[in-house]
Amino acid sequence: METKNKISGGEILMRSLVEEGVDTIFGYPGGAIMPVFDALFDYDKHLNHILTRHEQGAVHAAQGYARVSGKVGVCLVTSGPAATNAITGISDAMLDSTPLVVITGQVVASLLGTDAFQEIDVVGITQPVTKWSYQIRRAEDVAWAVARAFYIARSGRPGPVVLDFAKNAQVQETNFEYKPCTFIRSYIPVPEMKPEQIELAASLINNAKKPYALVGQGVVLGNAEPELKKFLEKADIPAAWTLLGASAMPTDFRLNKGMLGMHGNVAPNMKTNECDVLIAIGMRFDDRVTGDLNTYAKQAKIIHIDIDAAEINKNVTVDAPILGTTKEVLPALTAKIHTAQHSEWIDSFNEYEEKEFEKVILREVFPTSGELTMGEVIHKVSEATNHSAICVTDVGQNQMMGARYFKFSQTRSLITSGGLGTMGFGLPAAIGAKMGAPDRTVCVFSGDGGFQMTIQELGTIMQEQLGIKMIILNNHFLGMVRQWQEMFFDERYSFTEMLNPDFVTIAKGYRIEGTEIRKREELNDAITDMLKDDKPYLLVVNVEKKGMVYPMIPAGTCVTNILLGD
Amino acid sequence: MEKKLYTITVFSENTVGLLGQITIIFTRRGFNIETLSVSQSALEGIHKFTITLFSDENSVRKVVQQIDKRIDILKAYYNTDDELVYQEIALYKVATDKLLALGSIESWIRDHNTRILEMNENFVVFQKAGHYDETQRFFDELSQTVGVLQFIRSGRVSITKSKVERLSDMLEDIKKYER
C-alpha cells in the first residue's frame, strides 16, 4: 500500500500499526509524543487506545494482553519519565519472553544529547532489557522500523522491542509504503532442527525406564499444547511444569504431575533427582526451578528442547540439545519414540502426592477452623469459575498460592510475572488479559502490598468498565518477605507489617463494587456475589496474618530439600 | 576451571550503539575486557570487533552465545592463541638527549625489530609490532635505560588459522531463510 500524498511520521506509525494487525494500544500521552496522539485521534476506529493511569501499568497491561492472546502487545508513551516508568514492564517482558512493541516519544533530533526537557537516553537504557531497541530520527524510517520491530518482537524467542521516536520525525511528512519484515540477515529466529539431534534424544527416551518431562512456556509460545499431549501420551511420560508453563497441560490431565520449583509440588521436585531421562521442553532451568545446580538431576541424561541457542548449556549441561520450535520438535520426536507404558514409575509419584496432601494441602486448602487461608480462597474461586477462568497474580505468596491451587482447563490461563517477580504486575496485567480475552472470566489475586503498587489502575478499570474480578488476599504483611524473616531472619519482621487503607472504600471512590470478608462462612456467598455479572468487583479477604507457603525449597539448596512446615 | 586469554571475534552490522550492546554483556557478568579493537571488515558494511578476555572457557562460551544472540550481530566466536595469527602494535616516546647519550642504538633496532617513526631535537618515537610480551620487553628495556615519556599499545588484531571462514559460511547459510 502506497500513498500518493505525503503524510506525517505520526500517521505513518498509525498506518503501520494497522498493517501489522494491531487493534489495541495501551498508553499515556505527553509532550514528546503529542503529534502521534494527534494522529491517533483520527484512527480510533482501527486502534482502541486504553489510557492507563501510569506508564508501568500500560506496559504490564500490554504484557497481559500479549500473554493471553498470543499477539504483540503495543504501548505508546512519551519521553523521559514516561520511558523510565516503562522500564520495569519492559524488563519483565524480556525475562518472560513476552512480545511487545513499546513506542516512546523523544525530543527532536537536533536536541539529542543536550539534556533537553524530558530527554533521556532511551536506547542506551533499554538495550540490556530489550530484544531490540532503535531510535527513529526521520519520517522515512518509521514504516521500516515498525515492520522490523514487529518481526523481531514476535519471531523466534519473543521479547520486547523499543522504538524511540524523535518528535521531528513524528511531524515530518513523507510517502507511506508498507513492507512487512520477514528476514534480517544477522538474525536467525528459529534455528534449524537437526535430524541427528532428534535421533539421539529419541534413543535416550526409548531406553528410559523413568523418563520425565519438564514443561516450560516454550510450549505455550509455540502453540504446541496438542503436540505436547501426543508426545507425553505415546511414551507414557509424566510431566511437571514451570511457573510460566502452567496451564500448557490441563490440571486434570493424567500425566500432569504438578508444579516445579521452590514452592512447587513435592513429587515433581523429588522426581527430578530420581528420573533417568529428563526432557526439558521450552524451559530455561531458572534457579527457582533447579536450586543448587551441583546436585540437580545428576543421575539423569538430559534432553533440552529450546528455540534459543544461548539457553543450551547455560545453567545445566545437557546430553542431547534440540534446537527448534516446540511445534516442530515435539511431533518429530513423537514420530521417533516407541509407544511405552511406565505405570510403575508414574505410580511412584503417588506417595509424595499423598504426603503433600496430608502435610500441606489439607491445612491450606481445606481448613475447618482458624482464620481464612489464601489457598482456600483461590481454590473456591477456581471452583466457582469451573476452572476455566484466567488467573492473574501479583507477586509473592498470592502468586505461589495462585499457581499451586488454581486449576486450569485451557492454555494461557495463568498470567504472572515469573522472571522479574514484579510486585504491582497483577492489576494492570489483568486489564490487558481482559482486553485480550474479553469472553473469559479474569480473576486477579493480589496481596495487600502489591495491589497498592499499581492501585491507580482502578481508574483504568472504571473508565473502560472492564469486568475484572479482583481479590486482595490481605494479611496486613508483605507476606513472602515476612515468611523469609520468620524462617531465615529469626522472626525479625523488619518493615513488612502494613497499615492498610479501606480497600473497598477506595474501590467505591472509583465506582467499583466491592466487599470485605474475614470469616469462612462468608466466603462462598462473597464469591457468588463477585461473579454474579460481568462488572468489575473487588473482594477483600482478610486471611491469616502469618500464613506460610509450603512446600519450600530454601534458595540455593538441593531440589529434594523440601520443607513441609511440620 | 582454568583461566586463560581468549580472543572473541564479533562481526556486526554497522549500526549505532553496537559497541554498547556488546560491552554490557561483559559488564553484567563483571568481566573486564583486556583489549578491544574495532574496524571495518573485508566485507563492506560489516564491522569486526576483536576482544580479548582473561577467563575460563565456560564463561567465554556463554558470553559469546549472548553476543551472538543480539539482533545486529552477524557472528561471534572465540579462539585460543594457538588457533590464531595475532598482533599488537606499540608506540614509545623517549627523550632525544637521553637516547643520544647512550651512543649507539643499532642493537635495539635489530634485536627488537623496531622502527623510528619520528625524530626531532626533543623526542624520538619508536614503533614495535608483536605479541604482548615482545612489546612489553622493549618497554621494560627503554624504561630501565632512557625512560619512556609516553607509551601506547593497541588492542589485539587477529586472523584465524582455520580453513573454515565462519562469517562467509554464515552469510551463505542464512540465504536459505530469506523468503
Contacts between the chains, C-beta under 8 A, distances in Angstrom:
chain1	res1	chain2	res2	distance
A	123	B	16	7.9
A	123	B	17	5.9
A	124	B	17	7.3
A	124	B	20	6.5
A	127	B	17	6.6
A	127	B	20	6.0
A	127	B	21	5.4
A	127	B	24	6.3
A	128	B	24	5.1
A	128	B	28	6.8
A	131	B	71	6.6
A	132	B	71	4.7
A	132	B	72	8.0
A	133	B	17	7.9
A	135	B	16	7.5
A	152	B	71	6.0
A	182	B	179	5.2
A	183	B	177	6.3
A	183	B	178	4.8
A	183	B	179	6.3
A	184	B	71	6.7
A	185	B	74	7.1
A	185	B	171	7.1
A	185	B	174	5.4
A	185	B	178	7.7
A	186	B	12	7.3
A	186	B	13	5.6
A	186	B	71	6.5
A	186	B	72	5.5
A	186	B	73	6.0
A	186	B	74	4.5
A	187	B	71	5.0
A	187	B	72	8.0
A	188	B	174	6.6
A	188	B	177	6.2
A	308	B	69	7.1
A	309	B	65	6.5
A	309	B	68	7.6
A	309	B	69	7.4
A	310	B	62	7.7
A	310	B	65	4.0
A	310	B	66	5.7
A	310	B	68	7.2
A	310	B	69	4.7
A	313	B	61	7.6
A	314	B	62	6.2
A	314	B	65	7.4
